[in-house]
Amino acid sequence: MTMDKTSPRRWRQATQLVRSGIDRSAFDETSEGLFLTSGYVYGSAEEAELAFKGDKDRYIYSRYGNPTLTMFQDRLAAFEGASSCVSTASGMAAVFAALASQVQAGDRVVASRALFGSCHYIIAEILPKYGIKTELVDGIDLTQWRAALSKPTKCVFIETPSNPGLEIIDISAVANLAHKSGARLIVDNVFATPTLQHPLDLGADIVMYSATKHIDGQGRTLGGAILSNDQDFMNDCLTPFMRHTGPSLSPFNAWVLLKGLETLDLRVRQHCANALDIAQFLSEHRAVNRVLYPELASHPQHDLAMRQMSAGSTIVSFYIPGGKEAAFKFLNALELVDISNNLGDSKSLITHPATTTHQRLSPEERAELEITDDLVRLSVGLEDSEDLKSDLDQALTLR
Ligand SMILES: *Cc1c(COP(=O)(O)O)cnc(C)c1O
């Protein structure tokens, strides 16, 4: 779905999030309409024939398109600065569709090793079953990228900042190497959000989101999105794949996400302010060994992070000494912060990656990613950061 006249590019970012993509019905509603319909009716058999021939541009079936989905897609595309956006039922549906729609047996896919658990599963387990060769590299090591991309490659997939280690990959450098190898670069921009980082401006070809996270931002629905300016990819690969395999977003979820976009920028800025405050607090806490947060000068890729993101993100990861037992004791002692593997919610959520999101990895793979039993990942919410610091402090002290 391309951007229409209701979302002029001259609008500034905040305006795009509130106004872009609005397509009012004949009832002139203020708030965007929720079109909870699976199909559409035709005025005549001739009209149906024209629609199926592609000679009349109209809605045919909600697996192909729906007005509420179009509004969500157009608004997100306007904010991202992409010509096209396709929404999906979840973030994983977006990852799988972005890859599977363009690869075939014999192709090569290269990805960074530090990935969200299910992304790692698709690259390491599912694609090879279909005869696609996949290779994982250390995302922060350009020498490894150069070696891996010296061979012809179809797709490169990266996540930056990564989960849960918050490693920062140089998007422009990897985009250049990817393009030389003939590959399109896909960036999983979930941790950075559309507010903090613009991968398409840095040379990426495709950006994807789990809208479940910050775009909803209030832990209600699943959703995803794929954005690109590459019309060959959108028209020849992604659109037919989506239409015929069916991972489409439900109109109800699209409506929730569309309303979520209106406050995305405001929320993400406050999440980041809270996260920085907490990262600073934790880095001075005697019960904490090491804090990973891209905006702290101590972060190994701090300069790169500040070049390609406008803030340090909404997640803080940190190591507390004492292994699994100490980590569990700390999590169980928290009174305000909830234990949950979700993230990007207005509620602060904490998880122990080694026993939850990254449990499936082998001990060697976890060691390589520094996902030790000491590591916890905090998704910083919108509570008052003073309350969050008090809660973290009392739980750290109790240990
Ligand atoms: C959550 C997440 C996904 C998957 O999204 P779902 O909506 O849960 O399917 C993919 N990548 C990253 C980085 C995520 O955080």
PDBQT file of the ligand as one rigid body, heavy atoms in Angstrom, charges set to zero:
ROOT
HETATM    1  C1  LIG A 401       9.564  -9.604  19.974  1.00  0.00    +0.000 C 
HETATM    2  C2  LIG A 401      10.587  -9.571  18.920  1.00  0.00    +0.000 A 
HETATM    3  C3  LIG A 401      10.388 -10.241  17.709  1.00  0.00    +0.000 A 
HETATM    4  C4  LIG A 401       9.170 -11.089  17.437  1.00  0.00    +0.000 C 
HETATM    5  O1  LIG A 401       7.969 -10.385  17.523  1.00  0.00    +0.000 OA
HETATM    6  P1  LIG A 401       6.562 -11.064  17.937  1.00  0.00    +0.000 P 
HETATM    7  O2  LIG A 401       5.603  -9.943  17.770  1.00  0.00    +0.000 OA
HETATM    8  O3  LIG A 401       6.706 -11.553  19.324  1.00  0.00    +0.000 OA
HETATM    9  O4  LIG A 401       6.330 -12.185  16.988  1.00  0.00    +0.000 OA
HETATM   10  C5  LIG A 401      11.385 -10.166  16.751  1.00  0.00    +0.000 A 
HETATM   11  N1  LIG A 401      12.523  -9.462  16.980  1.00  0.00    +0.000 NA
HETATM   12  C6  LIG A 401      12.742  -8.804  18.130  1.00  0.00    +0.000 A 
HETATM   13  C7  LIG A 401      14.013  -8.059  18.316  1.00  0.00    +0.000 C 
HETATM   14  C8  LIG A 401      11.781  -8.832  19.147  1.00  0.00    +0.000 A 
HETATM   15  O5  LIG A 401      12.016  -8.188  20.291  1.00  0.00    +0.000 OA
ENDROOT
TORSDOF 0
